[in-house]
Amino acid sequence: MKIRAEDLPEKERALLLSIQTLSRHEKQALWLLIRLSNKDHICIVPRLTSEIQQLIQKGLVTINPSFHTQNKISLFILRKTPFLMKKLQTIGQQK
């Protein structure tokens, strides 16, 4: 299943295009985070890898400041694009 930009709200299309230009490693990291995230688009990871840090810099992932623990970090995945995230989660469940 391929996601087309015209199937998304206009404000989410630019983010889809920026995802398509990510490096292979960044795409793999984002895909893993999407598949591990819950229905609220939250994913908990043990540490921030360099790929996750790049995704944070590009605005695709944000740290959840209200989650506090010593061993884990909570991340919001594609927080500003709920329609795109839902489509990607659906694809992730099929694979």
Residue, then its C-alpha position, 0 to 999 in steps of 0.5 A: m500500500k502506498i500513501r499518496a499526498e493527495d489522500l492527506p490533508e494539505k497541511e500534512r503533505a509537506l511532512l510526507l514529502s520530507i519523510q520521503t527524503l530521509s536517509r535509509h537509516e532514518k526511515q528505518a528508525l521512523w518505521l520502527l517507532i511507528r510500529l511500536s507506537n500506541k494509538d496515541h502515537i506515543c512510543i517508549v524507547p530505552r535510549l535516543t539513537s543518532e537516527i532518533q536524534q535526527l528525527i527530533q531535529k527534523g520535527l518528526v519526533t518529539i520528546n514527551p516532557s511529562f514522562h519521567t523515568q531513569n531508564k526510558i524515554s517517551l516520544f511522540i511520533l508524527r504528532k502534528t500529522p494524525f491522518l498520516m500517522k494513522k495510515l502508516q500505523t495501518i500499513g505497519q499492522q498489515k506487515 
